[in-house]
């Protein structure tokens, strides 16, 4: 068992900016310092936008299989590939970056 909740779910300014821009395109209230998370009725659309972006832009690959350490969320974002736990780390990080509570469950 690897606790992915903090070690691999990192958030950089680039990741936060991308997640913010994806969620802001959901059509209603943009997320800002005064409004750190989407409105409840926009939550599904916001989470879907993040998941859809990962599905369309991150390639599933077993290249890192067998390496002693999995990629962090920002490494997956930079490389544009990862295996399932690495893609999950990116999704959790993007959700957290826009104020949506998220964690790994195994």
Rosetta blueprint (number, residue, H / E / L):
1 X L
2 X L
3 X L
4 X H
5 X H
6 X H
7 X H
8 X L
9 X L
10 X L
11 X L
12 X L
13 X H
14 X H
15 X H
16 X H
17 X H
18 X H
19 X H
20 X H
21 X H
22 X H
23 X H
24 X H
25 X L
26 X L
27 X L
28 X L
29 X L
30 X L
31 X L
32 X L
33 X L
34 X L
35 X L
36 X L
37 X L
38 X L
39 X L
40 X H
41 X H
42 X H
43 X H
44 X H
45 X H
46 X H
47 X H
48 X H
49 X H
50 X H
51 X H
52 X H
53 X H
54 X H
55 X H
56 X H
57 X H
58 X L
59 X E
60 X E
61 X L
62 X L
63 X L
64 X L
65 X L
66 X L
67 X L
68 X L
69 X L
70 X L
71 X L
72 X L
73 X H
74 X H
75 X H
76 X H
77 X H
78 X H
79 X H
80 X L
81 X E
82 X E
83 X L
84 X H
85 X H
86 X H
87 X H
88 X H
89 X H
90 X H
91 X H
92 X H
93 X H
94 X H
95 X H
96 X H
97 X H
98 X L
99 X L
100 X L
101 X L
102 X L
103 X L
104 X L
105 X L
106 X L
